Amino acid sequence: MAKWKSTKYPGVRFREHPTRKHGVSFDKYFAIRYQRDGKRKEEGQGWISEGWTLQKAALKLAELKEAAVTGKGETRLSEKREKARTEKKTLQNEKERKEKDAVTIKNYFNKIYYPAIRQEKKLKTHIREESLFRTWINPAIGHKTFKDISSFDLERLRKTMLDEKRSPRSVQYCFATFRQIWNHARINGLINGESPTRNVKLPKVENQRLRFFSHEEVENLLEKLESKSQQVYDMTLLSLHTGVRAGEIFSLTWGVVDFDNRSALIRDSKGKPRHVYLTEATQDMLERRHENQGASEIVFKDRDGEQIQFFSKTFDRTVKELGFNDGVTDRRDKATFHTCRHTFASWHVQSGTDLYTVKELLGHSTIQLTERYSHLRPDGLKKAARHFDNQLKENNIIPLEKTEHA
């Protein structure tokens, strides 16, 4: 390594690079020496090729010495560099903060959130979220930034939807979508704190459907469907006989169908996975489909051979043709494909199956969901009333009115 050489400025010295030149002379590296707290300090400054000169190094040494005497400014070059790094980082953090604060709900949804959920969520789910955002969220608050969103903004959004006669369930879906956008942004460090949706009271959902098909309606429905679409007929039969939901039918694969035990494992369920048990009719139907499909893994496919995402309109058109919804104004009383599931449960209860067993067959998370069918138990309440009356008589517990007349 080249030796250090003194200069005409006390405390400033340099050494030459052994091979590299800058101009006609060898490149020089400058360093400064000074006393601080009784100790000699030495700090490198830089090469001529980096813009350093003898005069610049001497000036820097003079600044450090003055700072040591006056107590103002940095007394070491490393301190100055650290201060510069800190200031640069502070400026960068402030710039990033301002950029985050400037992101609007619309930009975040379009550029970050929606591209992400298209990869993560089912087609039906992300299509619904995009529709809710485009129709309701964006017009109301899409132009605002996350930090500018208040509960008042969401109160107005709720009022707008209700004024437009949107159902309480639709309002809940919309607010759930916004809440997921907010939480996604929070996880990505764009915003802090809980979603302001928690301060908005949403309308109560009274969406329990109790409509179920009669045996005659089912006979007419299946007859019509079989003449129109074998696949829709098969899916309807499966729901009527096992209580499976449309989404569970769409995701059904042959790998979970156990023909020997006449059962199928439902994995993609709203609750925990459960087994459904096949009737003779559904067993025959699935065996026929399995024989005809060959190596296909999906039980019910769309026209492109892929998993079905949306139920065929054939079912709704058939229900309309049969007049099942004529004169029905309450949507909870309208016949839909989900009515097949209610029919399965209702027929079970009417035939004497206890509610706990029905709960397990349907895959309900709580017995409260199943209790909607309790009024269908065969004379269950009447039997209880008669039993109570018999107990009164056996124990000679006579009503007051009887005693007075006596």
For each residue, the residues with C-beta under 8 A, 3 or more apart:
1: 15
2: 15 16 17 18
3: 15
4: 13 14 15 31
5: 13 14 15 16
6: 13
7: 12 13 14 54 58
8:
9: 12 54 57 58 61
10:
11: 32 33 34 58 61
12: 7 9 30 31 32 33 54 57 58 61
13: 4 5 6 7 30 31 33
14: 4 5 7 28 29 30 31 54
15: 1 2 3 4 5 28 29 31
16: 2 5 25 26 27 28 29
17: 2 20 21 26 27 28 29 47
18: 2 26
19: 26
20: 17 26 27 49
21: 17 24 25 26 27
22: 25 26 27 28 47 48 49
23:
24: 21
25: 16 21 22 28
26: 16 17 18 19 20 21 22
27: 16 17 20 21 22 47 48 49
28: 14 15 16 17 22 25 47 48
29: 14 15 16 17 44 46 47
30: 12 13 14 44 45 46 47 48 52 53 54 56 57
31: 4 12 13 14 15 42 43 44 45 57
32: 11 12 42 43 45 57 60 61 64 77
33: 11 12 13 40 41 42
34: 11 40 41 61 64 65 68
35: 38 39 40 41
36: 39 41 68 75 76
37:
38: 35
39: 35 36
40: 33 34 35
41: 33 34 35 36 76
42: 31 32 33
43: 31 32 76 77 78
44: 29 30 31
45: 30 31 32 52 56 57 60 77
46: 29 30 50 51 52
47: 17 22 27 28 29 30 50 52
48: 22 27 28 30 51 52 53
49: 20 22 27
50: 46 47
51: 46 48 56
52: 30 45 46 47 48 56 57
53: 30 48 56 57
54: 7 9 12 14 30 57 58
55: 58 59
56: 30 45 51 52 53 59 60
57: 9 12 30 31 32 45 52 53 54 60 61
58: 7 9 11 12 54 55 61 62
59: 55 56 62 63
60: 32 45 56 57 63 64 77
61: 9 11 12 32 34 57 58 64 65
62: 58 59 65 66
63: 59 60 66 67 73
64: 32 34 60 61 67 68 74 75 76 77
65: 34 61 62 68 69
66: 62 63 69 70 73
67: 63 64 70 71 72 73 74 75
68: 34 36 64 65 71 75
69: 65 66
70: 66 67 73
71: 67 68
72: 67
73: 63 66 67 70
74: 64 67 77 79 80 83
75: 36 64 67 68 79
76: 36 41 43 64 79 80
77: 32 43 45 60 64 74 80 81
78: 43 81 82
79: 74 75 76 82 83
80: 74 76 77 83 84
81: 77 78 84 85
82: 78 79 85 86
83: 74 79 80 86 87
84: 80 81 87 88
85: 81 82 88 89
86: 82 83 89 90
87: 83 84 90 91
88: 84 85 91 92
89: 85 86 92 93
90: 86 87 93 94
91: 87 88 94 95
92: 88 89 95 96
93: 89 90 96 97
94: 90 91 97 98
95: 91 92 98 99
96: 92 93 99 100
97: 93 94 100 101
98: 94 95 101 102
99: 95 96 102 103
100: 96 97 103 189 190 191
101: 97 98 145 147
102: 98 99 145
103: 99 100 107 108 145 146 190
104: 107 108 142 143 144 145
105: 108 109 137 138 141 142 143 144 145 146 149 181
106: 109 110 138 142 143
107: 103 104 110 111
108: 103 104 105 111 112 113 146 181 185 190
109: 105 106 112 113 114 133 137 138 142 181
110: 106 107 113 114
111: 107 108 115
112: 108 109 115 116 184 185 188
113: 108 109 110 116 117 181 184 185
114: 109 110 117 118 126 129 130 133
115: 111 112 118 119
116: 112 113 119 120 184
117: 113 114 120 121 125 126 129
118: 114 115 121 126
119: 115 116
120: 116 117
121: 117 118 125 126 129
122: 125 126 309
123: 126 127 309
124: 127 128 247 309 310
125: 117 121 122 128 129
126: 114 117 118 121 122 123 129 130
127: 123 124 130 131
128: 124 125 131 132 173
129: 114 117 121 125 126 132 133 177 180
130: 114 126 127 133 134
131: 127 128 134 135
132: 128 129 135 136 137 173 174 177
133: 109 114 129 130 136 137 138 142 177 181
134: 130 131 137 138
135: 131 132 138 139
136: 132 133 139 140 157 160 161 174
137: 105 109 132 133 134 140 141 142 157 174 177 178 181
138: 105 106 109 133 134 135 141 142
139: 135 136 142
140: 136 137 153 156 157 160
141: 105 137 138 144 149 153 154 157
142: 104 105 106 109 133 137 138 139
143: 104 105 106
144: 104 105 141 148 149 153
145: 101 102 103 104 105 148 149
146: 103 105 108 149 182 185 190 191
147: 101 191
148: 144 145
149: 105 141 144 145 146 153 154 196
150: 153 154 196
151: 154 155 196 199 200
152: 155 156
153: 140 141 144 149 150 156 157 196
154: 141 149 150 151 157 158 175 178 196 197 199 200
155: 151 152 158 159 200
156: 140 152 153 159 160
157: 136 137 140 141 153 154 160 161 174
158: 154 155 161 162 171 175 200 202 203
159: 155 156 162 163
160: 136 140 156 157 163 164
161: 136 157 158 164 166 170 171 174
162: 158 159 165 166 171 203
163: 159 160
164: 160 161
165: 162
166: 161 162 170 171 174
167: 170 171 205 207 331
168: 171 172 202 203 204 205 206 207
169: 172 173 205 207
170: 161 166 167 173 174
171: 158 161 162 166 167 168 174 175 202 203
172: 168 169 175 176 202 203 205
173: 128 132 169 170 176 177
174: 132 136 137 157 161 166 170 171 177 178
175: 154 158 171 172 178 179 197 200 202
176: 172 173 179 180
177: 129 132 133 137 173 174 180 181
178: 137 154 174 175 181 182 195 197
179: 175 176 182 183 195 197
180: 129 176 177 183 184
181: 105 108 109 113 133 137 177 178 184 185
182: 146 178 179 185 186 191 195 196 197
183: 179 180 186 187 195
184: 112 113 116 180 181 187 188
185: 108 112 113 146 181 182 188 190 191
186: 182 183 189 190 191 192 193
187: 183 184
188: 112 184 185
189: 100 186
190: 100 103 108 146 185 186
191: 100 146 147 182 185 186
192: 186
193: 186
194: 198
195: 178 179 182 183 198
196: 149 150 151 153 154 182 199 200
197: 154 175 178 179 182 200
198: 194 195
199: 151 154 196
200: 151 154 155 158 175 196 197
201:
202: 158 168 171 172 175
203: 158 162 168 171 172
204: 168
205: 167 168 169 172
206: 168 332
207: 167 168 169 332
208: 332 372
209: 332 333 336 338 339 342
210: 332 333 342 372
211: 332 333 334 335 339 342
212: 339 342 343 345 346 347
213: 217 218 221 240 324 335 339 340 343
214: 217 218
215: 218 219
216: 219 220
217: 213 214 220 221 322 324
218: 213 214 215 221 222 240 343
219: 215 216 222 223
220: 216 217 223 224 322
221: 213 217 218 224 225 236 318 319 322 324
222: 218 219 225 226 233 236 237 240
223: 219 220 226 227
224: 220 221 227 228 318 321 322
225: 221 222 228 229 232 233 236 314 315 318
226: 222 223 230 233
227: 223 224
228: 224 225 232 233 314 318
229: 225 232 233 312 314
230: 226 233 234
231: 234 235 300 312
232: 225 228 229 235 236 312 314 315
233: 222 225 226 228 229 230 236 237
234: 230 231 237 238 285 289 300
235: 231 232 238 239 246 249 300 311
236: 221 222 225 232 233 239 240 315 337 340
237: 222 233 234 240 241 281 282 285
238: 234 235 241 242 244 249 282 285 286
239: 235 236 242 243 244 245 246 249 337 340 341 344
240: 213 218 222 236 237 340 343 344
241: 237 238 278 279 281 282 344
242: 238 239 264 276 277 278 279 282 344 361
243: 239 276 341 344 345 361 362
244: 238 239 248 249 252 266 276 341
245: 239 248 249 269 270 338 341
246: 235 239 249 250 311 337 338
247: 124 250 251 268
248: 244 245 251 252 266 268 269
249: 235 238 239 244 245 246 252 299 300 308
250: 246 247 300 307 308 309
251: 247 248 267 268 307
252: 244 248 249 256 257 264 266 298 299 300
253: 256 257 297 298 299
254: 257 290 293 296 297 298 299
255: 297
256: 252 253 264 265 266 267
257: 252 253 254 264 286 290 299
258: 261 262 263 264 265
259: 262 283 286 287 290
260:
261: 258
262: 258 259 277 278 283
263: 258 275 276 277 278
264: 242 252 256 257 258 275 276 278 286
265: 256 258 273 274 275
266: 244 248 252 256 269 273 274 275 276 363
267: 251 256 273
268: 247 248 251
269: 245 248 266 272 273 274 363
270: 245 363 365
271: 274 363 364 365
272: 269 363 365
273: 265 266 267 269
274: 265 266 269 271 360 361 363
275: 263 264 265 266
276: 242 243 244 263 264 266 361
277: 242 262 263 361
278: 241 242 262 263 264 282 283 286
279: 241 242 282 283
280: 283 284
281: 237 241 284 285
282: 237 238 241 242 278 279 285 286
283: 259 262 278 279 280 286 287
284: 280 281 287 288
285: 234 237 238 281 282 288 289
286: 238 257 259 264 278 282 283 289 290 299
287: 259 283 284 290 291
288: 284 285 291 292
289: 234 285 286 292 293 299
290: 254 257 259 286 287 293 299
291: 287 288
292: 288 289
293: 254 289 290 296 299
294:
295:
296: 254 293 301 305
297: 253 254 255
298: 252 253 254 301 305 306 307
299: 249 252 253 254 257 286 289 290 293
300: 231 234 235 249 250 252 308
301: 296 298 304 305 306 307 308
302: 305 306 307 308 309
303:
304: 301
305: 296 298 301 302
306: 298 301 302
307: 250 251 298 301 302
308: 249 250 300 301 302 311
309: 122 123 124 250 302
310: 124
311: 235 246 308 315 337
312: 229 231 232 315
313: 316 317
314: 225 228 229 232 317 318
315: 225 232 236 311 312 318 319 337
316: 313 319 320 336 337
317: 313 314 320 321
318: 221 224 225 228 314 315 321 322
319: 221 315 316 322 324 325 335 336
320: 316 317 323 324 325
321: 224 317 318
322: 217 220 221 224 318 319
323: 320 326
324: 213 217 221 319 320 335
325: 319 320 328 334 335
326: 323
327:
328: 325 333 334 335
329: 333
330: 333 334
331: 167 334
332: 206 207 208 209 210 211
333: 209 210 211 328 329 330
334: 211 325 328 330 331
335: 211 213 319 324 325 328 339
336: 209 316 319 339
337: 236 239 246 311 315 316 340
338: 209 245 246 341 342
339: 209 211 212 213 335 336 342 343
340: 213 236 239 240 337 343 344
341: 239 243 244 245 338 344 345 362
342: 209 210 211 212 338 339 345 346
343: 212 213 218 240 339 340 346 347
344: 239 240 241 242 243 340 341 347 348 361 362
345: 212 243 341 342 348 349 358 361 362 370 373
346: 212 342 343 349 350 373 376
347: 212 343 344 350 351
348: 344 345 351 353 357 358 361
349: 345 346 352 353 355 358 373 374 376 377
350: 346 347 376 377 378
351: 347 348 378
352: 349 377 378
353: 348 349 357 358 361
354: 357 358
355: 349 358 359 367 370 371 373 374 377
356: 359 360 367 370
357: 348 353 354 360 361
358: 345 348 349 353 354 355 361 362 370 373
359: 355 356 362 364 366 367 369 370
360: 274 356 357 363
361: 242 243 274 276 277 344 345 348 353 357 358
362: 243 341 344 345 358 359 369 370
363: 266 269 270 271 272 274 360
364: 271 359 367 369 370
365: 270 271 272 369
366: 359 369 370
367: 355 356 359 364 370 371
368: 371
369: 359 362 364 365 366 372
370: 345 355 356 358 359 362 364 366 367 373 374
371: 355 367 368 374
372: 208 210 369
373: 345 346 349 355 358 370 376
374: 349 355 370 371 377 380
375: 381
376: 346 349 350 373
377: 349 350 352 355 374 380 381
378: 350 351 352
379: 382 383
380: 374 377 383 384
381: 375 377 384 385
382: 379 385 386
383: 379 380 386 387
384: 380 381 387 388
385: 381 382 388 389
386: 382 383 389 390
387: 383 384 390 391
388: 384 385 391 392
389: 385 386 392 393
390: 386 387 393 394
391: 387 388 394 395 397
392: 388 389 395 397 398
393: 389 390 396 397
394: 390 391
395: 391 392
396: 393
397: 391 392 393
398: 392 402 403
399: 402 403
400: 403 404
401: 404 405
402: 398 399 405 406
403: 398 399 400 406
404: 400 401
405: 401 402
406: 402 403
